[in-house]
Amino acid sequence: MNIILNGSNGRMGRIVAEAVEQGGAHAVVAKVDWSYAAGDGYSELKQYEGPADVVIDFSSHAATQAVTEYCVSRGLPVVIATTGQTDAELDMIRAAAKAVPVFLSGNMSIGVAVLADLARRAAAMFPEADIEIIERHHNQKLDVPSGTALLLARRIQEARPDSELLIGRHENGKRTRREIGIHSLRYGNEVGTHEIIIAAGNETLTLKHEAEDRSLFARGALAAAEFLAGREPGLYDMKDIVK
């Protein structure tokens, strides 16, 4: 599989490139990053017109328009591994998915996909339980809450369609039955930990995923790229991989 890697000079971009080199089954045919000077790589996607099978985007949500327009114009599937998209950017992604296969996930870990499914099932089994999500990340992370925390919350909402998300508890008042609390911690070099507490009164269920190495996100992105091969246009995510 020939891969165009957007955001290749970022932390995750470098890890993906290394995973491709070690794996041997794929090849990065174009490295794209805004930081590249002439000769280092491509500074914009539109500069590369050569052969490719898929685009993997680990750049920034701010690149959404450029990424989606490029992929639609070339008929290329795309794995979007960025988070923090605005409503307008999400609309761009949905529009692109009508023309090409698009894989979008707030977290590229297969383990997190399993966690999300378990959380949905647990929420359905304990309809009156209090549910809190705690997410921990390194001190350089920009978006709050994390895309993964929102992914988990939305899977829980599939079992609780009347629930409401409370992003950080910052006012006095009792907890409501409908709320799903999300709390964000930022410190040190924490790779990423997500914990879901489901308290049913006389018993408490705790579900937890800890990312110990960022290479797991690279492996997940490559698995997503393989999943898109031969797919019809549409919007896909980790739920589709773990079905």
Long-range contacts (C-beta under 8 A, 24 or more apart in sequence): 1-25, 1-26, 1-27, 1-53, 1-54, 1-225, 1-226, 1-229, 2-26, 2-27, 2-29, 2-51, 2-52, 2-53, 2-54, 3-27, 3-28, 3-29, 3-52, 3-53, 3-54, 3-55, 3-56, 3-225, 4-28, 4-29, 4-30, 4-32, 4-45, 4-48, 4-52, 4-54, 4-55, 4-56, 4-76, 5-30, 5-31, 5-32, 5-55, 5-56, 5-58, 6-32, 6-33, 6-45, 6-55, 6-56, 6-57, 6-58, 6-59, 6-63, 6-67, 7-32, 7-33, 7-57, 7-58, 7-59, 7-60, 7-63, 7-82, 8-32, 8-33, 8-41, 8-58, 9-33, 9-35, 9-36, 9-41, 10-58, 10-59, 11-214, 12-58, 12-81, 12-214, 12-217, 12-218, 13-58, 13-59, 15-214, 15-215, 15-217, 15-218, 16-56, 16-58, 16-218, 16-221, 16-222, 18-215, 18-218, 19-215, 19-218, 19-219, 19-222, 20-222, 23-222, 26-222, 26-225, 32-59, 33-59, 34-59, 45-70, 46-70, 52-76, 53-77, 53-225, 53-229, 54-78, 54-79, 54-225, 54-228, 54-229, 55-79, 56-81, 56-221, 56-222, 56-225, 57-81, 57-82, 58-82, 58-221, 60-84, 61-85, 61-86, 61-89, 64-89, 64-92, 64-93, 65-89, 65-92, 68-92, 68-93, 68-95, 68-96, 68-102, 71-96, 71-100, 71-102, 72-96, 72-99, 72-100, 75-99, 75-100, 76-100, 77-101, 77-102, 77-103, 77-225, 77-228, 77-229, 77-231, 78-102, 78-103, 78-228, 79-103, 79-221, 79-224, 79-225, 79-228, 80-104, 80-105, 81-105, 81-108, 81-217, 81-221, 81-224, 83-143, 83-146, 83-147, 83-148, 84-142, 84-143, 84-147, 93-235, 94-235, 97-233, 97-234, 97-235, 98-233, 99-233, 100-233, 101-228, 101-231, 101-232, 101-233, 101-234, 101-236, 102-233, 102-234, 102-235, 102-236, 103-224, 103-225, 103-227, 103-228, 103-236, 103-237, 104-235, 104-236, 104-237, 105-151, 105-220, 105-224, 105-237, 105-238, 106-146, 106-147, 106-148, 106-149, 106-150, 106-151, 107-146, 107-147, 107-148, 107-151, 107-192, 107-217, 107-220, 107-238, 108-216, 108-217, 108-218, 108-220, 108-221, 108-224, 108-238, 109-209, 109-211, 109-216, 109-217, 109-220, 109-238, 110-219, 110-220, 110-223, 110-238, 110-241, 110-242, 111-209, 111-216, 112-148, 112-151, 112-152, 112-194, 112-209, 112-238, 113-238, 113-239, 113-241, 113-242, 114-242, 115-152, 115-194, 115-196, 115-207, 115-208, 115-209, 116-151, 116-152, 116-155, 116-238, 116-239, 117-155, 117-239, 117-242, 118-207, 119-152, 119-155, 119-156, 119-196, 119-198, 119-207, 120-155, 120-156, 120-158, 120-159, 121-159, 122-196, 122-198, 122-205, 122-207, 123-156, 123-159, 123-160, 123-198, 124-159, 126-198, 126-200, 126-205, 127-159, 127-160, 128-177, 128-200, 128-201, 129-198, 129-199, 129-200, 129-201, 129-205, 130-175, 130-197, 130-198, 130-199, 131-156, 131-163, 131-180, 131-181, 131-196, 131-197, 131-198, 131-199, 132-180, 132-181, 132-182, 132-183, 132-196, 132-197, 132-199, 133-180, 133-181, 133-182, 133-183, 133-194, 133-195, 133-196, 133-197, 134-183, 134-185, 134-194, 134-195, 134-197, 135-182, 135-183, 135-184, 135-185, 135-192, 135-193, 135-194, 135-195, 136-184, 136-185, 136-186, 136-187, 136-190, 136-192, 136-193, 136-194, 137-184, 137-185, 137-186, 137-190, 137-191, 137-192, 138-186, 138-187, 138-188, 138-189, 138-190, 138-191, 139-186, 139-187, 139-188, 139-189, 141-186, 144-184, 144-186, 145-182, 145-184, 146-184, 146-192, 146-194, 148-192, 148-194, 149-182, 149-184, 149-194, 150-182, 151-238, 152-194, 152-196, 153-180, 153-182, 155-239, 156-180, 156-196
